[in-house]
């Protein structure tokens, strides 16, 4: 079952560009992962969120892709660079 992931990140203003770069590096790693369909980075129009989107052939393949990104040493630690915790939503194809 195809899944889509929406991850809302809330970086401090001085770390917004850095968050976009981190997400873009992660997308490059994801492109070669099995089950990867699409991923991108968006900026919330009326807010402060940087939104990462991803579509994968299954939840399991998404989880494997997340492990691939971590193994590539892409910095996705939640820390003082973000104003509040991330919100991650997993959507299942109807």
C-alpha positions as CSV (number, residue, x, y, z in Angstrom):
1,X,0.0,0.0,0.0
2,X,1.5,3.4,-1.1
3,X,2.2,5.8,1.8
4,X,2.8,9.5,1.8
5,X,4.7,11.2,4.7
6,X,4.3,14.8,5.7
7,X,6.8,16.1,8.2
8,X,6.4,19.6,9.5
9,X,9.6,21.1,10.9
10,X,9.6,24.3,12.8
11,X,13.2,25.7,12.7
12,X,14.2,29.0,14.3
13,X,14.3,31.7,11.6
14,X,18.1,31.7,11.6
15,X,18.1,27.9,10.9
16,X,15.3,27.8,8.2
17,X,17.7,27.8,5.2
18,X,19.8,25.1,6.9
19,X,16.7,22.9,7.5
20,X,15.8,23.2,3.8
21,X,19.3,22.1,2.8
22,X,19.2,19.2,5.3
23,X,15.9,18.0,3.7
24,X,17.2,18.4,0.2
25,X,20.3,16.3,1.1
26,X,18.0,13.6,2.5
27,X,15.9,13.6,-0.7
28,X,19.0,12.9,-2.7
29,X,19.8,9.9,-0.6
30,X,16.2,8.7,-0.8
31,X,16.1,8.8,-4.6
32,X,18.2,5.6,-4.8
33,X,16.2,3.7,-2.1
34,X,14.0,0.7,-3.1
35,X,10.3,1.7,-3.0
36,X,11.0,5.4,-3.3
37,X,8.4,7.2,-5.5
38,X,8.9,11.0,-4.8
39,X,10.0,13.4,-2.1
40,X,10.3,17.2,-1.9
41,X,10.6,20.2,0.4
42,X,8.0,22.9,0.8
43,X,7.7,26.2,2.8
44,X,4.4,26.9,4.5
45,X,2.9,30.0,3.0
46,X,1.4,31.5,6.1
47,X,3.6,30.0,8.7
48,X,7.1,29.0,9.8
49,X,7.0,25.4,8.9
50,X,9.4,23.7,6.5
51,X,7.5,20.7,5.2
52,X,9.2,17.5,3.9
53,X,7.0,15.3,1.8
54,X,7.7,11.8,0.6
55,X,5.8,9.0,-1.2
56,X,6.9,5.4,-0.9
57,X,5.5,2.0,-2.2
58,X,4.9,0.8,1.4
59,X,5.4,1.8,5.1
60,X,8.2,-0.7,5.4
61,X,10.1,0.8,2.5
62,X,9.6,4.3,4.0
63,X,11.1,3.0,7.3
64,X,14.0,1.5,5.4
65,X,14.6,4.7,3.6
66,X,14.7,6.6,6.9
67,X,17.4,4.2,8.0
68,X,19.3,4.9,4.8
69,X,19.2,8.6,5.4
70,X,20.4,8.1,9.0
71,X,23.2,5.8,7.7
72,X,24.3,8.5,5.3
73,X,25.0,10.7,8.3
74,X,22.4,13.4,7.3
75,X,21.8,15.5,10.4
76,X,18.1,15.2,11.4
77,X,18.4,15.5,15.1
78,X,15.7,17.4,16.8
79,X,17.5,20.0,19.0
80,X,17.6,23.7,19.9
81,X,17.6,24.7,16.2
82,X,13.8,24.0,16.1
83,X,11.2,26.0,18.0
84,X,8.9,23.2,18.7
85,X,8.7,19.4,18.0
86,X,8.1,18.1,14.5
87,X,4.8,16.9,13.4
88,X,4.9,13.8,11.2
89,X,1.8,12.5,9.5
90,X,1.6,9.2,7.6
91,X,-1.1,9.0,5.0
92,X,-2.3,5.7,3.4
93,X,-3.6,5.5,-0.1
94,X,-7.3,5.1,-0.2
